Amino acid sequence: MGRKPTFGTTSEGKRKRDLGWKENNGRFVQHRFYPSGDRSTALLREHSLQMLWDCVEGRWTRAKMDGLVSSSRPIWTPNSLAMGLAICKGEPTITIHPQLEGELGCPGDDSEALLLWWATWCQDFGGLKCFRMTLAQQQAKEAEAEAERKVKEAEAAESYFQTFKVGSQSGTLGQVFDAYSAWVTKTYRSTEEAGKPSVRGNNLLRQVATLKSHHAEVLLGELDGNKITELCQYWCNRPSGKKVARYSKNMSYSLARTLKRILFWTEGQNFRWRLPKGYRFPVLKVIKTDTERAQLAGKRHVDTFTLEDLCNLWKYADPVTRVFILLGLNCGFGPMEIRTLQEAERFTGIHPHYSKDGNFIFKIRKKSGVYGEWRLWPETVAGLEWYKTVRHASDTDYLFIKRNGKAMVSTTSGGNPCDDTRWRWDGIYQRAEKDGVTIKYLPFKFLRKTASTLLRKICGGELTKIFLCHGSPVGDNLMDVYADRPFSKTFRATRLMRKKLLPMLRMFDQPFDKDSSPVSKRIAVSKVAEIKKLRAEGNSYQKVADLVGVGVSTVKRYCK
C-alpha cells in the first residue's frame, strides 16, 4: 500500500505543497511548491521536498549552536529554496552560490573558508540523491574535490563527528549524564510539593546515577555506532550491581531505554555531537537465566489471587487496608489511584447520563490520562464513610492521608513515594504468619489484575479495558471521538463480579469495627479471639493471661 500524499490541488488543478518557512515583510509565511509530473512522480518529488526541509532544519539547528543565525526558526535560504524548486521541476543538477545574501555562514572570498563551507554543505545535503550539486565558481573545483573526499571519509566512518572533530569541546559521556540530571531536576517538578522533583523525576535521577557508575568516561567523538551498540548490549546482558548479583530483567530494560533517551536528548543540546548518520539502535532483548525460565514454566501469564486468598487477606487486614482492598476490586485501583483519590471525585445521587441512583467515582487516571467511572458497592461506600469518621484533620484535598496529616501522594524527604499502602499490605502477611496461615504473596497492585481477570470472564475484553481506563479499548484511537464509553455496562459487570466475592464480603457483619479486625502484628489473631472468649466466660485477667500465655496488660488491652 502506497504512502498517502500530503499535497493538495489548486483551482487550476495543479498539485501544491506548503512546506517550510520564509520571511515576508517581517513575518514568517510558508512557501508553496508545485510538484510537477504525474501522481506517482509528484509523490516522489513531494517526499524529496520533505527530506530537503529536514536537512534545512538540521543545518539551522547546528548553525544556531554556533551563533550563525538570527532567525527564531528554520527558514529557506536562497540555495536551499533553489534546490526545492529544482526538485519540483525534476532538474538533474543544481548550482550552489555560497556568496548569496542570506546564506548561512557565507564564506566570502577566502578559499579555506569556502572549502569548509562546501564540506559542511555536502554533509548536510549529500543524502539527497535526486540531483547533483556543483559550485558556481570555477576556481572552487579543487575545494569541491577536497570536500567530496572528506564526505567519503565521513561515510566510511559512519560518523559525522569523524569529519568535524572538535576535541574536548564536544564533552564526555559523564558530562552528558550530569547535564541530563540537571535537566530532569528542572523539568520533572512535583505538582504537590513546591521545590521537589516528582516521583518520576527521582526515578530518572537514580537511573542516571546508575548509568554513570557503570560506564567509563569516554569522549562523545568516540561514540560511533559500534560503541553505542556495545553500551546498549551491556544492559541487555544484565550486569551486577552494588547490592545485587544481577539486575532484574525489568530494571535492565529500563536502564537501556533511559540510555537511549539520553543519547537522543543530547543531539538537541549544546554538545557538538549527534548520532551517526543512518544509525539504528539495536532491539533491546534482555536475557533470561535458565532458573527464571524454569520458574515461568507451567505458570499462567498473569498472577492473580484466588477466592481463598482474598478471604484470608480480608480476614487479616486492618480496617483501612480493607477500604483499599475494596477500591482495588470494585474500581481496579492501584496504589497511585488510591493516593490521588479526592472527595470531590465521589458522586452520590442520580447519574447525570444513565438515570441510575447510587454512589460513583468519576476520576481521570493519572498514568494514562483516561477518564473512568465506577459504581461503588455498598461495602465500598460503608468503608469510605467509616474512613471519613476516623480521618485526621487535614487541609489537603486528598481523601487518604498519612498519620502525620500529610497526603499519601506526598513524597518522603529522600524523594521516594509514600509506602503507606505497602507496609499496611505487608502487615496482613505478618499477622497471617503468626496464625500459621499461608497466603500467596503478590503486591497490592495484583488486586487490580485479579479484578480485571474476573471481569473479563463476565463481560469480555472491551469493557474490561474501560474498567481499567486503558487508552484504546477497541483498538481504534478515534472511537472515543465519535462515541461515549458505555460505563453503564461496566456498572452491571462489577455488580455481577461482587456476587462472586460475597464469601469474602460477608465474613464479618461489621468489617470496619475494631472487634472484627486485627490490631497487632506481634500477637496472632487467633490468640486475640481466644482472649476475648475466655474473658467473656468470666475468667479473671490473670487466669486468661496464664491460659493464653500473654501478659495481663495484653489481656486488658484487648478486653476493653
C-alpha positions as CSV (number, residue, x, y, z in Angstrom):
1,M,0.0,0.0,0.0
2,G,1.5,3.4,-1.1
3,R,2.1,6.4,1.1
4,K,-0.7,8.8,1.4
5,P,0.1,12.1,-0.4
6,T,0.2,15.3,1.6
7,F,-0.1,17.7,-1.3
8,G,-3.3,19.4,-2.3
9,T,-4.6,20.9,-5.6
10,T,-5.2,24.5,-6.7
11,S,-8.3,25.7,-8.5
12,E,-6.4,25.2,-11.8
13,G,-5.7,21.5,-11.0
14,K,-2.1,21.9,-10.1
15,R,-0.6,20.0,-7.2
16,K,0.7,22.2,-4.4
17,R,2.6,21.6,-1.2
18,D,3.1,24.2,1.6
19,L,6.4,23.4,3.3
20,G,9.0,25.3,5.4
21,W,9.1,28.9,6.3
22,K,10.4,32.2,4.8
23,E,10.4,35.8,5.9
24,N,7.9,38.1,4.1
25,N,7.5,41.7,5.3
26,G,8.7,40.9,8.8
27,R,6.6,37.8,9.4
28,F,7.0,34.1,8.7
29,V,5.0,32.5,5.9
30,Q,5.1,29.1,4.3
31,H,6.5,28.7,0.8
32,R,4.2,27.0,-1.7
33,F,5.8,24.4,-4.1
34,Y,4.1,22.9,-7.2
35,P,5.4,19.4,-7.8
36,S,5.1,18.6,-11.5
37,G,4.6,15.2,-13.3
38,D,2.0,12.5,-12.9
39,R,0.7,11.5,-9.5
40,S,3.4,8.9,-8.7
41,T,6.2,11.3,-9.8
42,A,4.7,14.2,-7.8
43,L,4.5,11.9,-4.8
44,L,8.2,11.1,-5.1
45,R,9.1,14.7,-5.5
46,E,7.0,15.7,-2.5
47,H,8.9,13.1,-0.5
48,S,12.2,14.6,-1.6
49,L,11.0,18.1,-0.6
50,Q,10.2,16.8,2.9
51,M,13.7,15.3,3.1
52,L,15.2,18.6,1.9
53,W,13.3,20.5,4.6
54,D,14.5,18.1,7.2
55,C,18.1,18.8,6.1
56,V,17.4,22.6,6.3
57,E,16.2,22.2,9.9
58,G,19.2,20.2,10.9
59,R,21.6,22.7,9.3
60,W,19.8,25.6,11.0
61,T,20.0,23.9,14.4
62,R,23.8,23.4,14.2
63,A,24.3,26.9,12.9
64,K,22.3,28.3,15.8
65,M,24.5,26.4,18.3
66,D,27.5,28.2,16.6
67,G,25.7,31.6,16.8
68,L,25.5,32.0,13.0
69,V,21.7,32.6,12.7
70,S,19.5,35.4,13.9
71,S,16.0,34.0,12.9
72,S,13.9,32.4,15.5
73,R,13.0,29.4,13.4
74,P,14.4,27.5,10.4
75,I,13.8,29.3,7.1
76,W,14.6,28.7,3.4
77,T,17.9,30.1,2.4
78,P,18.4,31.2,-1.3
79,N,20.3,28.0,-2.2
80,S,18.0,25.6,-0.3
81,L,15.0,27.2,-1.9
82,A,16.6,26.9,-5.3
83,M,17.1,23.2,-4.6
84,G,13.4,22.8,-3.7
85,L,12.3,24.4,-6.9
86,A,14.7,22.1,-8.8
87,I,13.2,19.1,-7.2
88,C,9.7,20.2,-8.2
89,K,10.8,20.6,-11.8
90,G,12.8,17.4,-11.9
91,E,16.1,19.1,-12.8
92,P,19.1,16.8,-12.6
93,T,21.7,19.4,-11.4
94,I,21.7,22.5,-9.2
95,T,24.3,25.2,-9.0
96,I,25.1,26.4,-5.4
97,H,26.1,30.1,-4.9
98,P,27.8,30.4,-1.5
99,Q,28.0,34.2,-1.6
100,L,24.3,34.9,-2.0
101,E,22.8,37.2,0.6
102,G,21.0,35.4,3.4
103,E,23.0,32.2,3.1
104,L,24.1,30.7,6.4
105,G,27.9,31.1,7.2
106,C,28.7,32.9,3.9
107,P,32.4,32.2,3.3
108,G,33.2,35.3,1.2
109,D,36.4,35.0,-1.0
110,D,38.5,33.1,1.5
111,S,39.3,29.8,-0.2
112,E,39.9,28.0,3.1
113,A,36.6,29.2,4.5
114,L,35.0,28.2,1.2
115,L,36.4,24.7,1.5
116,L,35.0,24.3,5.0
117,W,31.6,25.8,3.9
118,W,31.3,23.4,0.9
119,A,32.3,20.4,3.0
120,T,29.6,21.2,5.6
121,W,27.1,21.8,2.8
122,C,27.8,18.4,1.2
123,Q,27.5,16.7,4.5
124,D,24.1,18.4,5.3
125,F,22.6,17.9,1.9
126,G,24.6,15.0,0.5
127,G,21.9,12.5,1.3
128,L,19.6,13.9,-1.4
129,K,20.2,11.7,-4.5
130,C,17.6,13.3,-6.7
131,F,20.2,15.7,-8.3
132,R,23.9,16.6,-8.4
133,M,25.2,19.8,-6.7
134,T,28.0,21.9,-8.2
135,L,29.7,25.1,-7.1
136,A,29.2,28.2,-9.2
137,Q,32.9,29.3,-9.0
138,Q,35.3,27.6,-11.4
139,Q,38.2,28.3,-9.0
140,A,36.4,26.2,-6.4
141,K,36.8,22.9,-8.2
142,E,39.8,22.0,-6.0
143,A,37.7,22.8,-3.0
144,E,34.8,20.7,-4.3
145,A,37.1,17.7,-4.8
146,E,38.6,18.0,-1.3
147,A,35.1,18.3,0.2
148,E,34.0,15.1,-1.6
149,R,37.0,13.3,-0.3
150,K,36.1,14.3,3.3
151,V,32.5,13.3,2.8
152,K,33.5,9.9,1.7
153,E,35.8,9.6,4.8
154,A,32.8,10.5,7.0
155,E,30.5,8.0,5.3
156,A,33.2,5.3,5.7
157,A,33.5,6.0,9.4
158,E,29.7,6.2,9.7
159,S,30.0,9.2,12.0
160,Y,29.6,12.9,11.4
161,F,32.0,13.7,14.2
162,Q,34.9,12.0,12.4
163,T,34.9,14.9,9.9
164,F,34.4,17.8,12.2
165,K,36.0,16.7,15.4
166,V,36.4,19.5,18.0
167,G,38.2,17.5,20.7
168,S,37.3,18.5,24.3
169,Q,34.7,20.9,23.2
170,S,32.4,18.0,22.4
171,G,32.2,16.9,26.0
172,T,32.3,13.5,27.6
173,L,29.6,10.9,28.4
174,G,29.9,11.8,32.1
175,Q,29.2,15.4,31.3
176,V,26.1,14.4,29.3
177,F,24.8,12.4,32.3
178,D,25.3,15.4,34.6
179,A,23.6,17.8,32.1
180,Y,20.7,15.4,31.7
181,S,20.3,15.1,35.5
182,A,20.2,18.9,35.8
183,W,17.6,19.0,33.0
184,V,15.5,16.3,34.8
185,T,15.6,18.3,38.1
186,K,14.3,21.4,36.3
187,T,11.7,19.6,34.2
188,Y,10.1,17.0,36.4
189,R,8.8,19.1,39.3
190,S,6.3,17.8,41.8
191,T,2.8,19.3,41.4
192,E,2.0,18.8,45.1
193,E,5.3,19.9,46.8
194,A,7.0,23.0,45.6
195,G,10.7,22.8,45.1
196,K,10.8,19.0,44.9
197,P,11.2,16.7,41.9
198,S,8.3,14.4,41.1
199,V,8.4,10.7,41.7
200,R,9.2,10.1,38.0
201,G,12.0,12.7,38.2
202,N,13.6,10.9,41.2
203,N,13.4,7.6,39.4
204,L,15.2,9.1,36.4
205,L,17.8,10.7,38.6
206,R,18.6,7.3,40.2
207,Q,18.8,5.6,36.8
208,V,21.2,8.2,35.5
209,A,23.4,7.8,38.6
210,T,23.4,4.0,38.0
211,L,24.3,4.5,34.3
212,K,27.1,6.9,35.2
213,S,28.6,4.5,37.8
214,H,28.7,1.6,35.2
215,H,30.0,3.4,32.2
216,A,33.6,4.6,31.9
217,E,34.4,8.2,30.8
218,V,34.6,8.5,27.1
219,L,34.7,11.4,24.6
220,L,31.5,11.9,22.6
221,G,33.6,11.9,19.5
222,E,34.4,8.3,20.1
223,L,30.7,7.3,20.3
224,D,30.3,5.7,16.9
225,G,27.7,3.1,16.0
226,N,29.7,0.1,17.4
227,K,30.3,1.9,20.7
228,I,26.6,2.8,21.2
229,T,25.5,-0.7,20.4
230,E,28.1,-2.0,22.9
231,L,26.7,0.3,25.6
232,C,23.1,-0.9,25.0
233,Q,24.1,-4.6,24.9
234,Y,25.9,-4.1,28.2
235,W,22.5,-3.6,29.9
236,C,20.8,-6.4,27.9
237,N,23.3,-8.8,29.4
238,R,22.1,-7.7,32.9
239,P,25.3,-6.8,34.8
240,S,25.8,-7.0,38.5
241,G,25.1,-4.0,40.9
242,K,26.3,-2.9,44.2
243,K,23.6,-4.7,46.1
244,V,22.5,-7.4,43.7
245,A,24.4,-10.2,41.9
246,R,22.5,-9.4,38.7
247,Y,20.0,-6.7,37.8
248,S,16.4,-7.8,37.2
249,K,15.1,-8.1,33.7
250,N,12.8,-5.1,34.1
251,M,15.5,-2.9,35.7
252,S,18.0,-3.7,32.9
253,Y,15.4,-2.9,30.2
254,S,14.5,0.4,31.9
255,L,18.2,1.4,32.2
256,A,18.8,0.6,28.5
257,R,15.8,2.6,27.5
258,T,16.9,5.6,29.6
259,L,20.4,5.4,27.9
260,K,18.7,5.6,24.5
261,R,16.6,8.5,25.7
262,I,19.7,10.4,26.9
263,L,21.5,9.9,23.6
264,F,18.5,11.3,21.7
265,W,18.3,14.2,24.1
266,T,22.0,15.0,23.6
267,E,21.5,15.8,19.9
268,G,19.4,18.9,20.7
269,Q,21.7,20.3,23.4
270,N,24.9,22.3,23.4
271,F,27.1,19.3,22.7
272,R,28.8,19.1,19.3
273,W,27.6,15.6,18.7
274,R,24.9,13.7,17.0
275,L,24.0,10.1,16.4
276,P,26.0,8.5,13.5
277,K,24.3,9.0,10.1
278,G,21.9,6.2,9.4
279,Y,22.4,4.5,12.8
280,R,19.6,2.4,14.2
281,F,19.5,1.3,17.8
282,P,19.5,-2.4,18.4
283,V,16.4,-4.2,19.5
284,L,16.6,-4.3,23.3
285,K,16.3,-8.0,24.1
286,V,17.2,-8.6,27.7
287,I,18.4,-12.1,28.5
288,K,16.7,-14.5,30.9
289,T,18.5,-17.0,33.0
290,D,17.7,-20.7,32.9
291,T,16.4,-20.5,36.5
292,E,14.0,-17.8,35.5
293,R,12.7,-19.8,32.6
294,A,12.2,-22.8,34.8
295,Q,10.2,-20.7,37.3
296,L,7.9,-19.5,34.5
297,A,7.2,-23.0,33.1
298,G,3.7,-24.1,33.8
299,K,2.6,-20.7,35.2
300,R,-0.2,-18.6,33.9
301,H,0.8,-15.4,32.3
302,V,-1.0,-13.2,34.9
303,D,-0.7,-13.9,38.6
304,T,-4.0,-13.3,40.5
305,F,-5.5,-14.1,43.9
306,T,-7.9,-17.0,44.4
307,L,-11.1,-16.5,46.3
308,E,-9.5,-18.3,49.3
309,D,-6.5,-15.9,49.2
310,L,-8.9,-12.9,49.1
311,C,-10.8,-14.3,52.1
312,N,-7.6,-14.6,54.1
313,L,-6.4,-11.1,53.0
314,W,-9.8,-9.7,54.2
315,K,-9.6,-11.6,57.5
316,Y,-6.1,-10.4,58.5
317,A,-6.4,-6.8,57.1
318,D,-7.0,-3.8,59.3
319,P,-10.0,-1.6,58.6
320,V,-8.0,1.0,56.5
321,T,-6.5,-1.8,54.4
322,R,-9.9,-3.3,53.8
323,V,-11.0,0.0,52.3
324,F,-8.0,-0.2,50.0
325,I,-8.9,-3.8,49.1
326,L,-12.5,-2.8,48.2
327,L,-11.2,0.1,46.0
328,G,-8.8,-2.3,44.3
329,L,-11.5,-4.9,43.5
330,N,-14.5,-2.5,42.9
331,C,-12.7,0.1,40.9
332,G,-9.4,-1.6,39.8
333,F,-7.4,1.0,41.7
334,G,-3.7,0.6,42.3
335,P,-1.6,2.4,44.9
336,M,-1.4,5.6,42.8
337,E,-5.1,5.8,42.2
338,I,-5.7,5.4,45.9
339,R,-3.2,8.0,46.9
340,T,-4.6,10.6,44.4
341,L,-8.3,9.9,45.2
342,Q,-10.2,13.1,46.3
343,E,-13.5,13.6,47.9
344,A,-14.6,15.8,45.0
345,E,-14.2,12.8,42.7
346,R,-17.0,11.0,44.5
347,F,-20.6,11.5,43.4
348,T,-23.8,10.5,45.2
349,G,-27.2,10.6,43.6
350,I,-28.7,10.1,40.2
351,H,-26.1,9.6,37.5
352,P,-26.2,12.5,35.1
353,H,-26.3,10.3,32.0
354,Y,-27.7,6.9,32.9
355,S,-30.5,7.8,35.4
356,K,-29.1,5.4,37.9
357,D,-29.2,6.2,41.6
358,G,-26.2,5.3,43.7
359,N,-22.6,6.2,44.7
360,F,-20.0,6.7,42.0
361,I,-16.4,7.7,41.5
362,F,-15.6,9.9,38.5
363,K,-11.8,10.0,38.0
364,I,-9.1,10.6,35.4
365,R,-6.4,8.0,35.9
366,K,-3.1,9.8,36.4
367,K,-0.9,7.3,34.5
368,S,-2.9,7.2,31.3
369,G,-4.9,10.4,31.5
370,V,-8.1,8.4,30.6
371,Y,-11.4,9.2,32.2
372,G,-13.3,6.5,34.1
373,E,-16.5,5.9,36.1
374,W,-17.2,3.2,38.7
375,R,-20.4,2.5,40.6
376,L,-19.5,1.6,44.2
377,W,-20.6,-1.4,46.1
378,P,-22.4,-1.0,49.4
379,E,-19.3,-2.3,51.2
380,T,-17.1,0.3,49.5
381,V,-19.4,3.1,50.4
382,A,-19.5,1.9,54.0
383,G,-15.7,1.8,54.1
384,L,-15.2,5.3,52.7
385,E,-17.8,6.7,55.1
386,W,-16.1,5.0,58.0
387,Y,-12.7,6.3,57.0
388,K,-14.0,9.9,57.0
389,T,-15.0,9.5,60.6
390,V,-11.5,8.4,61.7
391,R,-9.5,10.6,59.3
392,H,-7.3,13.2,61.0
393,A,-8.0,16.8,60.4
394,S,-6.0,18.0,57.3
395,D,-6.2,20.8,54.8
396,T,-5.4,18.6,51.8
397,D,-8.0,17.8,49.2
398,Y,-6.9,14.1,49.0
399,L,-9.1,11.6,50.8
400,F,-6.4,9.3,52.2
401,I,-3.7,10.8,54.4
402,K,-0.7,9.6,56.5
403,R,-0.6,9.6,60.2
404,N,1.2,12.9,60.2
405,G,-1.7,14.5,58.4
406,K,0.0,14.8,55.0
407,A,-1.5,13.4,51.8
408,M,-0.3,9.9,50.9
409,V,0.6,11.3,47.4
410,S,3.4,13.4,49.0
411,T,7.0,12.0,48.9
412,T,9.4,11.3,51.7
413,S,12.4,13.5,52.5
414,G,14.5,11.3,50.2
415,G,12.1,11.9,47.3
416,N,10.6,8.4,47.4
417,P,6.9,7.8,47.1
418,C,4.8,7.1,50.2
419,D,4.8,3.5,51.3
420,D,1.7,3.5,53.5
421,T,0.0,1.1,51.1
422,R,2.9,-1.3,51.1
423,W,3.5,-1.5,54.8
424,R,-0.2,-2.0,55.5
425,W,-0.2,-4.7,52.9
426,D,2.8,-6.4,54.4
427,G,1.2,-6.3,57.8
428,I,-1.5,-8.7,56.5
429,Y,1.1,-11.4,55.7
430,Q,2.8,-10.8,59.1
431,R,-0.4,-11.4,61.0
432,A,-1.3,-14.4,58.9
433,E,2.1,-15.9,59.5
434,K,1.5,-15.6,63.3
435,D,-1.5,-17.9,62.9
436,G,0.3,-20.3,60.6
437,V,-1.8,-19.3,57.6
438,T,-0.1,-19.2,54.2
439,I,-1.2,-16.6,51.6
440,K,0.3,-16.4,48.2
441,Y,2.4,-13.2,48.2
442,L,1.6,-10.7,45.5
443,P,1.9,-6.9,45.7
444,F,-1.1,-4.8,46.2
445,K,-1.4,-3.9,42.5
446,F,-2.3,-7.5,41.7
447,L,-5.8,-6.8,43.2
448,R,-6.3,-4.7,40.0
449,K,-5.2,-7.7,37.9
450,T,-7.5,-10.0,39.9
451,A,-10.5,-7.8,39.4
452,S,-9.8,-7.4,35.7
453,T,-9.4,-11.2,35.3
454,L,-12.8,-11.8,36.9
455,L,-14.4,-9.0,34.9
456,R,-13.0,-10.3,31.6
457,K,-14.7,-13.7,32.2
458,I,-18.0,-11.9,32.8
459,C,-18.1,-9.2,30.1
460,G,-15.2,-9.6,27.7
461,G,-12.1,-7.5,26.8
462,E,-13.6,-4.2,25.7
463,L,-15.5,-3.5,28.9
464,T,-12.5,-4.7,31.0
465,K,-10.3,-2.1,29.2
466,I,-12.9,0.6,30.0
467,F,-12.9,-0.6,33.6
468,L,-9.0,-0.3,33.7
469,C,-9.0,3.1,32.0
470,H,-6.9,2.0,29.1
471,G,-6.5,4.4,26.2
472,S,-7.9,2.4,23.2
473,P,-10.3,-0.3,24.5
474,V,-11.4,-1.4,20.9
475,G,-8.1,-0.8,19.1
476,D,-9.4,2.3,17.4
477,N,-7.9,5.6,18.6
478,L,-10.7,7.6,17.1
479,M,-13.6,5.7,18.7
480,D,-13.7,8.0,21.7
481,V,-14.0,11.0,19.4
482,Y,-17.3,9.6,17.9
483,A,-18.9,7.7,20.7
484,D,-19.0,7.7,24.5
485,R,-17.7,4.8,26.5
486,P,-20.5,2.5,27.8
487,F,-19.8,2.9,31.5
488,S,-23.3,1.6,32.4
489,K,-22.3,-1.8,31.1
490,T,-19.3,-1.9,33.4
491,F,-21.6,-1.0,36.3
492,R,-23.6,-4.2,35.6
493,A,-20.4,-6.2,35.2
494,T,-19.0,-5.1,38.5
495,R,-22.3,-5.9,40.2
496,L,-22.0,-9.5,38.9
497,M,-18.4,-9.6,40.0
498,R,-19.5,-8.6,43.5
499,K,-21.6,-11.8,43.7
500,K,-18.6,-13.9,43.1
501,L,-16.9,-12.1,46.0
502,L,-19.7,-12.5,48.5
503,P,-17.9,-15.2,50.6
504,M,-15.2,-12.6,51.3
505,L,-17.5,-9.6,51.8
506,R,-19.8,-11.5,54.2
507,M,-17.1,-12.8,56.5
508,F,-17.9,-10.0,59.0
509,D,-21.1,-8.2,59.8
510,Q,-19.1,-5.0,60.7
511,P,-15.8,-5.3,58.8
512,F,-14.7,-1.8,59.9
513,D,-15.3,-2.4,63.6
514,K,-12.3,-2.9,65.7
515,D,-13.7,-6.1,67.2
516,S,-13.6,-7.8,63.7
517,S,-10.1,-6.5,62.8
518,P,-6.6,-7.5,63.8
519,V,-4.9,-4.8,65.8
520,S,-1.4,-6.0,66.2
521,K,1.4,-7.6,64.2
522,R,3.0,-9.1,67.4
523,I,0.2,-11.3,68.5
524,A,-1.8,-13.8,66.4
525,V,-5.4,-13.1,65.6
526,S,-6.4,-16.5,66.9
527,K,-4.9,-15.6,70.3
528,V,-6.9,-12.3,70.4
529,A,-10.1,-14.3,69.7
530,E,-9.2,-16.8,72.5
531,I,-8.5,-13.9,74.9
532,K,-11.9,-12.4,74.3
533,K,-13.7,-15.7,74.5
534,L,-12.1,-16.7,77.9
535,R,-12.8,-13.3,79.3
536,A,-16.4,-13.4,78.2
537,E,-16.7,-16.7,80.1
538,G,-16.0,-14.8,83.4
539,N,-12.3,-15.7,83.9
540,S,-10.1,-13.1,85.6
541,Y,-7.4,-11.2,83.7
542,Q,-4.7,-13.2,85.4
543,K,-6.2,-16.5,84.6
544,V,-6.8,-15.6,81.0
545,A,-3.2,-14.4,80.7
546,D,-1.9,-17.7,82.2
547,L,-4.1,-19.8,79.9
548,V,-3.1,-18.0,76.7
549,G,0.5,-17.3,77.6
550,V,0.5,-13.5,77.4
551,G,0.8,-10.7,79.9
552,V,-2.0,-9.2,82.0
553,S,-1.6,-5.8,80.3
554,T,-2.1,-7.5,76.9
555,V,-5.4,-9.1,78.1
556,K,-6.6,-5.8,79.4
557,R,-5.8,-4.1,76.2
558,Y,-7.9,-6.4,74.1
559,C,-10.7,-6.7,76.5
560,K,-11.6,-3.1,76.9
